[in-house]
Amino acid sequence: MNKSITNLGPVLSRTDGHDLGDHRVCRGGLLGSLRTGLRCLSAKAVAAVLMAGSLTGCSALTQPIDGVPAARLPQQYFAEPKNDLVPVDISALSLEPPREYLIGPDDILGVYIEGVLPFNPPNAPPEPPPVNFPDAESTLPPSIGYPIAVQEDGSLALPLIEPLNVDGLTLDQVRDAIRDAYIDNDILRPEKARPIVTVIKERTIDVIVVREDGGSSGGLTNQSVGAQFVLGGSDRSATGGLVKLRAYQNDILHALVETGGLPGLSAKNQVKVLRANEENKAAREAFLKKFRAQRQAAMLDPCACLPKLPEDPNILKIPLRLPPGESPNLTPEQITLKDGDIVYIESRATEIFYTGGLLPGGQFPLPRDYDLDVLGAMALAGQGVYGSVGRGGGGGIGGIGGQIATIPPGRLFILRKTDCNGQVAIEIDLTKAINDPKSRPLIQAGDTLILQYKPEEELLNFGLGTFFTYGIQELLRNN
């Protein structure tokens, strides 16, 4: 730093070789005084400026960052764009209901059989069938008959006959099966066998929904994430619980709608489904066991990189945004939920980037559904490309005068993590970034943005600060 500053000596001396003393008077009027203002500095003033510059810091000279221009980096170090992604067709997450309701275990049917259910003494007038009104949340119409539940094996138990297997039958088919059974057993005559069968309550499937977005569309704000998560603005607790889905509505879309809709901005734009059957649980545990063995084997080699946990193929992962023309290609079996299945909406609280250097220090959330380049990240952090740098953001070697007239910093570094705890520093020339969109790399999670002056900007700020701080003072004193 000192060597660079001493190179400014010829600027502060006369070209005729004569020294400028403290009592030298500048002549030639006001215009001449302005042209020779910098030459009228005393040795004491120069020393004071040098000390002020050393105190304010010159990070471009004393704390250089070995960066690689963005144009020279391979594509693997850049973030994947997401501006072109479009929402998937959410109808692919829903089952198509059958044209007629098919009876199954745990359905509650309303059955009325004249003379049998209820029993009627001979020559007595028949009792009218009871009328059942559904719950407020049900979409079923009022039903008629006495409630009888379909058993786990799909059978329906009725008086005086053997249980009937009604699993997978429509209401008309169940009605015909009951009529034929009582006629075949000589219990009812054909003209008297007129059973009434309705649905009182549909069977339900119990699934668990866990949401780390609170079940709402609200997301992270553009303020520092530290104020929301790290400092206790939000406890990041998940919401959810047991959800009862009616038959033929036991799919992913209905589970989301019942708990607040599609994932909010504070959650990843995807849905994970964990099956509750023992086979799937065993497969997930075998996957983790295999990963642990690979990690322990890698730990034996001090020079090897520890493997990262890959995606578990036994967990159904459904993206909700895809490139145009692509589809998640889901089968009805994949979107069908069974008892005990878990629908998981994962938080994206770790999708943040950090700022430092001449940028206000902090951590900020990345947008979920669109790209953020370096210029947008600087604006998000509160420091535009041509914005002034305050005392809190550091300063060049302009000293006190740097607060009066400064050239804005023109160099930004992106410190990006790589595999095996490595790092690559991407250097961005902000002048090129303004004029060429290809010179604006996209920000990805975990990036650290460091804004610095270029060395020539430090020196120019020093000259401007020197003139405004001491040059004008000398001009006024000598005039």
HELIX and SHEET records of a PDB file:
HELIX    1   1 ASN A    2  THR A    6  1                                   5    
HELIX    2   2 GLY A    9  LEU A   12  5                                   4    
HELIX    3   3 GLY A   29  ARG A   35  1                                   7    
HELIX    4   4 GLY A   37  CYS A   40  5                                   4    
HELIX    5   5 ALA A   43  THR A   56  1                                  14    
HELIX    6   6 SER A   59  THR A   62  1                                   4    
HELIX    7   7 ALA A   70  ARG A   72  5                                   3    
HELIX    8   8 GLN A   75  TYR A   77  5                                   3    
HELIX    9   9 ILE A   90  LEU A   93  5                                   4    
HELIX   10  10 LEU A  171  ASP A  184  1                                  14    
HELIX   11  11 VAL A  225  VAL A  225  1                                   1    
HELIX   12  12 GLY A  226  VAL A  230  3                                   5    
HELIX   13  13 ILE A  252  GLU A  258  1                                   7    
HELIX   14  14 GLU A  278  MET A  299  1                                  22    
HELIX   15  15 PRO A  332  ILE A  335  1                                   4    
HELIX   16  16 VAL A  374  LEU A  380  1                                   7    
HELIX   17  17 ARG A  391  GLY A  393  5                                   3    
HELIX   18  18 GLY A  399  GLN A  403  5                                   5    
HELIX   19  19 LEU A  430  ASN A  435  1                                   6    
HELIX   20  20 PRO A  437  SER A  439  5                                   3    
HELIX   21  21 PRO A  455  THR A  466  1                                  12    
HELIX   22  22 PHE A  467  GLY A  471  3                                   5    
HELIX   23  23 ILE A  472  ASN A  478  1                                   7    
SHEET    1   A 6 VAL A  68  PRO A  69  0                                        
SHEET    2   A 6 GLY A 422  ASP A 429  1                                        
SHEET    3   A 6 ARG A 411  THR A 418 -1                                        
SHEET    4   A 6 THR A 448  GLN A 452 -1                                        
SHEET    5   A 6 ILE A 352  GLY A 357  1                                        
SHEET    6   A 6 GLY A 362  PRO A 365 -1                                        
SHEET    1   B 2 VAL A  86  PRO A  87  0                                        
SHEET    2   B 2 ARG A 321  LEU A 322 -1                                        
SHEET    1   C 3 TYR A 146  ALA A 149  0                                        
SHEET    2   C 3 ILE A 108  TYR A 112 -1                                        
SHEET    3   C 3 ILE A 196  LYS A 201 -1                                        
SHEET    1   D 2 VAL A 131  ASN A 132  0                                        
SHEET    2   D 2 SER A 143  ILE A 144 -1                                        
SHEET    1   E 2 SER A 155  LEU A 156  0                                        
SHEET    2   E 2 LEU A 164  ASN A 165 -1                                        
SHEET    1   F 5 THR A 239  ARG A 246  0                                        
SHEET    2   F 5 THR A 204  ARG A 211 -1                                        
SHEET    3   F 5 ILE A 342  ILE A 345  1                                        
SHEET    4   F 5 GLN A 270  LEU A 274 -1                                        
SHEET    5   F 5 LEU A 316  PRO A 319 -1                                        
END                                                                             
